[in-house]
Amino acid sequence: MPPIRVMIVDDSKIFCQMLKDDLEKFLPKGSEITIAHDAIAAWAQLISVRPRVILLDEGMPRMDGARFLRWLQSADIVIPTALISGNPAYREQALSAGASLFLLKPSGSFVGEAADFFGVVRDAVRQLSEMPVRLPEAFTGDVPLTPAANLSEPVSNPFSSFPPALSLIAIGASTGGPEALSMLLSKLQSPLPPVVIVQHLTTATTRRLADRLDTDSELPVSEAVDGEPLRPDHVYIAPSSKQLRVRRIENELLLSCAAGPQINAICPSIDVLFDSVAATIGESALGVILTGTGTDGARGLLRMRQAGARTFGQDEASSAVYDMPRAAWEMGGVDRQLPLQCMAKAITHLARRQPIDPLF
């Protein structure tokens, strides 16, 4: 076996180091082993590291192994990958998501079974190293547009000229979102196009959130109703346990609120809303991703941007949890990252077709 590059993706630092130490004794001289402690970090390193083999954990914060594999598939990237899980029932899902091999991590006392398991991993690496690889020289299109090292800079500069008129603003938020939305909406002033929001909630009802935001905002805020026409200077919150979409009948925009399967393990899902906006409205929309845990909304925001929409992401310093804005930025879905305190002014300038570059 010639020297190869192996990437280990696992949130357990101890497990990564044990696996790395074992592989260093096995791999040919000149081989390289890279460690990433979550899937998004691995994604950001793919082009620079160019791994020949990936050893991927199933359960990680921000993104699980199967979703990472689907990202690879959507970008037409082929890297032989062994997905590792302690749950044997995960095998079918792993293989259907694109894993080349499924490895069952020992249960119980890992230390006692480590030697046998590492032997299985070595055999897997040998087998995977013989499989074909397809990895672009640079990310384009439906993949990150900038390296992770440049996250503080905008990926493009689309606001130096007068933009087309906005017909809708779509916003997604999760952890820390109610506070962020309260600050944002309190600063928004008419005239504005309709504003549609998906906020992940665990305990409070969306009706209660809508009532609270309505008190804070100059614009009327209400819980979205299926079939309701969208009106300028109004804000609509996705109802609990229903997927929110925007649809068009002739020249009228309507809300669609329907029970449906969870997307990204959540309902309502930000991706579902953003996807519908990309398909229905395209370049006359603005997408905004705010603070939140996980990656919901990242791919939908990218699709909005690819459809010509303007897109904002909250910056790390002002985010309670930077996971969602980070994921959207690293995938190339964010035109510009902004502090929360600047977001309302930027939205207002876009809505009034004023350039925003002098502001930031």
KAFEN-V738389 format. One record per residue. N is the residue number from 1. D_FIRST is the distance of its C-alpha to the first C-alpha in Angstrom with 1 decimal. Layout:
BEGIN
n	d_first
N	D_FIRST
N	D_FIRST
END
This chain:
BEGIN
n	d_first
1	0.0
2	3.8
3	6.7
4	8.3
5	11.9
6	13.2
7	16.9
8	18.9
9	22.3
10	24.8
11	28.4
12	28.1
13	27.4
14	27.2
15	24.6
16	22.5
17	22.7
18	21.9
19	18.8
20	17.7
21	18.5
22	16.5
23	13.3
24	13.8
25	13.7
26	10.4
27	8.2
28	7.0
29	10.2
30	11.4
31	10.3
32	13.5
33	15.3
34	18.6
35	21.3
36	24.1
37	26.9
38	28.1
39	27.1
40	29.4
41	27.9
42	24.4
43	26.0
44	27.5
45	24.2
46	22.1
47	22.9
48	22.6
49	19.4
50	17.7
51	15.3
52	12.3
53	12.9
54	16.3
55	17.6
56	21.3
57	24.4
58	27.2
59	30.2
60	30.6
61	33.7
62	34.4
63	32.0
64	30.3
65	26.8
66	28.1
67	30.1
68	27.2
69	25.3
70	28.5
71	28.6
72	25.2
73	26.6
74	29.9
75	28.2
76	26.1
77	22.9
78	19.9
79	17.1
80	15.4
81	17.3
82	17.9
83	21.5
84	22.6
85	26.3
86	28.6
87	30.7
88	29.7
89	32.1
90	29.9
91	27.3
92	29.3
93	29.9
94	26.3
95	25.1
96	28.1
97	27.4
98	24.0
99	21.5
100	18.6
101	18.7
102	21.5
103	21.1
104	24.3
105	24.9
106	27.0
107	30.7
108	33.1
109	31.9
110	28.4
111	28.2
112	28.9
113	26.2
114	23.5
115	21.5
116	21.2
117	20.5
118	17.7
119	16.1
120	16.6
121	15.1
122	11.8
123	11.7
124	12.7
125	10.1
126	7.4
127	9.9
128	11.0
129	7.9
130	8.6
131	12.2
132	14.3
133	15.7
134	19.2
135	20.6
136	23.7
137	24.3
138	27.3
139	29.0
140	32.0
141	34.4
142	33.6
143	31.3
144	32.0
145	33.8
146	33.5
147	31.0
148	31.8
149	33.1
150	36.0
151	37.3
152	40.7
153	41.4
154	42.4
155	39.9
156	42.8
157	46.5
158	48.3
159	51.6
160	53.2
161	55.4
162	57.5
163	55.4
164	56.6
165	58.7
166	57.0
167	57.9
168	55.9
169	54.1
170	51.4
171	50.3
172	47.8
173	47.7
174	46.7
175	46.9
176	49.6
177	50.6
178	54.3
179	55.1
180	53.2
181	55.0
182	58.3
183	57.9
184	56.8
185	59.5
186	62.2
187	61.7
188	61.5
189	64.7
190	65.9
191	65.7
192	62.2
193	60.6
194	59.8
195	57.2
196	55.0
197	53.1
198	50.5
199	50.5
200	48.4
201	50.8
202	50.5
203	54.1
204	56.6
205	57.8
206	57.3
207	61.1
208	61.7
209	59.1
210	60.9
211	64.2
212	63.0
213	61.5
214	64.6
215	66.6
216	64.4
217	64.3
218	66.9
219	65.3
220	65.9
221	62.9
222	62.8
223	60.5
224	59.3
225	61.1
226	59.8
227	61.5
228	62.9
229	63.3
230	61.7
231	64.3
232	64.0
233	64.4
234	63.3
235	60.3
236	58.8
237	56.6
238	54.3
239	55.9
240	54.1
241	51.9
242	52.3
243	50.1
244	51.8
245	51.6
246	53.7
247	55.1
248	57.5
249	60.5
250	62.1
251	62.5
252	62.4
253	59.5
254	59.5
255	57.6
256	55.8
257	55.4
258	54.0
259	52.4
260	48.8
261	45.4
262	43.8
263	41.4
264	38.9
265	40.6
266	43.9
267	47.1
268	48.4
269	45.2
270	45.3
271	42.7
272	45.2
273	48.0
274	46.0
275	44.7
276	48.3
277	49.5
278	46.8
279	47.8
280	51.6
281	52.4
282	49.6
283	50.6
284	53.8
285	52.2
286	51.0
287	48.3
288	48.1
289	45.5
290	46.9
291	45.8
292	43.9
293	41.1
294	38.2
295	37.3
296	40.0
297	41.5
298	38.6
299	37.6
300	41.3
301	42.2
302	39.5
303	41.0
304	44.4
305	43.3
306	41.7
307	45.1
308	46.9
309	48.1
310	48.4
311	46.4
312	46.8
313	44.8
314	46.2
315	44.9
316	43.2
317	46.2
318	48.7
319	46.5
320	47.0
321	43.4
322	41.2
323	38.6
324	40.0
325	41.0
326	37.7
327	35.7
328	38.1
329	37.8
330	34.0
331	33.9
332	36.4
333	39.3
334	41.7
335	43.8
336	45.1
337	44.9
338	48.3
339	50.0
340	51.8
341	55.1
342	54.6
343	53.5
344	57.0
345	58.2
346	55.2
347	55.8
348	59.5
349	58.9
350	56.6
351	59.2
352	61.9
353	59.8
354	59.9
355	57.0
356	55.4
357	53.8
358	56.8
359	56.6
360	53.1
END
